[in-house]
Amino acid sequence: MSQKSCPVSFIKIDANIVRINAFYILLLMSFYLMTLNKFIILFLIADFSIRLFVNKSYSLLYFLSLRTKELLHVKSRLEDSAPKILATYFGFLFLVLILLFDLLHVETLLYATSGILLVCLFLELAFDYCLGCKIYYLYKRFVV
């Protein structure tokens, strides 16, 4: 039986920037659900892509989160980056699925997937609770 654990990279990131970033994504997702404007989802997919595959320094939401943290004088709180990176991959996957469901006019799956993403974002924002570790544990338990 595998042990409950998160992926570990030993590279530290500021957890407060991650939480501020979750706020902005939650806000944009809420606007998307109110308007169903595909450009919001396309922007989020582009931003996630930049953070995952290029360099987070080029991400507009990362830049905005960093400036918000500085403006509010929030202290840094360092954590291992691997669980947050894994959660970003999951978020990217959810955003691609949401766009796909929107393009195919499959509203039930669009709202279900959006709801799951919103719950994950809210848990990160309000309680600093990342579902990425729980999904990783299930993956390790049943797949590997």
C-alpha positions in Angstrom: 0.0 0.0 0.0 1.4 3.4 -0.9 1.9 6.0 1.7 -0.1 9.3 1.6 2.3 11.9 0.2 2.6 14.8 -2.0 5.1 15.0 -4.8 8.3 16.7 -3.6 10.8 18.8 -5.6 12.7 20.6 -2.8 12.2 23.9 -4.8 10.4 26.4 -2.7 7.7 28.9 -3.8 5.7 31.5 -2.0 2.4 29.9 -1.0 0.8 33.4 -0.5 1.4 34.2 -4.1 -0.3 31.0 -5.1 -3.3 31.9 -2.9 -3.6 35.4 -4.4 -3.3 33.8 -7.9 -6.2 31.4 -7.0 -8.3 34.5 -6.1 -7.7 36.0 -9.5 -8.5 32.8 -11.3 -11.6 32.3 -9.2 -12.7 35.8 -10.1 -12.1 35.2 -13.8 -13.8 31.9 -13.8 -16.8 33.5 -12.1 -16.9 36.2 -14.8 -16.7 33.4 -17.4 -19.6 31.5 -15.9 -21.7 34.7 -15.9 -20.9 35.7 -19.5 -19.7 32.5 -21.1 -17.1 34.6 -22.9 -14.6 32.1 -24.4 -11.8 34.7 -24.4 -11.6 34.5 -20.6 -11.0 30.7 -20.8 -8.5 31.2 -23.6 -6.7 33.8 -21.5 -6.6 31.4 -18.5 -5.3 28.6 -20.7 -2.6 30.8 -22.2 -1.6 32.0 -18.7 -1.4 28.5 -17.3 0.6 27.4 -20.4 3.1 30.2 -19.8 3.5 29.2 -16.2 3.8 25.5 -16.9 5.8 25.4 -20.2 7.6 28.7 -20.5 8.5 30.7 -17.3 6.1 31.9 -14.6 7.7 35.3 -14.7 6.0 35.9 -18.1 2.5 35.1 -16.7 0.3 38.1 -16.4 -1.6 36.6 -13.4 1.7 35.7 -11.7 2.8 39.3 -12.1 -0.5 40.6 -10.9 -0.4 38.3 -7.8 3.2 39.3 -7.0 2.3 43.0 -7.2 -0.8 42.5 -5.1 1.3 40.7 -2.4 3.7 43.6 -2.4 0.9 46.2 -2.3 -0.8 44.4 0.6 2.5 43.8 2.4 1.8 40.1 2.8 4.7 38.2 4.2 6.2 35.3 2.2 5.5 31.7 3.3 7.6 29.2 1.5 6.4 25.7 0.6 7.6 22.9 -1.7 6.6 23.7 -5.3 5.8 20.2 -6.5 2.2 19.9 -5.2 1.3 23.4 -6.5 2.8 22.6 -9.9 0.8 19.4 -10.0 -2.3 21.3 -9.1 -1.5 23.8 -12.0 -1.4 20.9 -14.4 -4.8 19.7 -13.1 -6.1 23.3 -13.5 -4.8 23.5 -17.0 -6.5 20.2 -17.9 -9.8 21.4 -16.4 -9.6 24.7 -18.4 -9.0 22.8 -21.6 -12.0 20.5 -20.8 -14.2 23.6 -20.0 -13.3 25.1 -23.3 -14.0 21.9 -25.1 -17.3 21.5 -23.4 -18.2 25.1 -24.3 -17.3 24.6 -27.9 -19.3 21.4 -28.1 -22.2 23.0 -26.2 -22.2 20.3 -23.5 -23.5 22.6 -20.8 -23.9 19.9 -18.1 -20.2 18.9 -18.3 -19.1 22.5 -18.7 -20.8 23.5 -15.4 -19.8 20.4 -13.6 -16.1 20.8 -14.6 -16.3 24.5 -13.8 -17.8 23.8 -10.4 -15.1 21.3 -9.5 -12.4 23.9 -10.5 -14.1 26.6 -8.5 -14.3 24.3 -5.4 -10.6 23.6 -5.8 -9.7 27.3 -6.2 -11.9 28.2 -3.2 -10.2 25.5 -1.0 -6.8 26.8 -1.9 -7.8 30.4 -1.4 -9.8 30.1 1.8 -8.1 27.2 3.6 -4.7 26.7 1.9 -6.0 23.2 1.1 -4.6 21.8 -2.2 -6.5 18.8 -3.7 -3.5 18.1 -5.9 -1.9 16.0 -3.2 -5.1 14.0 -2.7 -5.4 13.3 -6.4 -1.7 12.5 -6.6 -2.1 10.0 -3.7 -5.1 8.3 -5.5 -3.0 8.2 -8.7 -0.1 6.5 -6.9 -2.4 4.1 -5.2 -4.4 2.9 -8.1 -2.2 3.5 -11.2 1.5 3.1 -10.1 
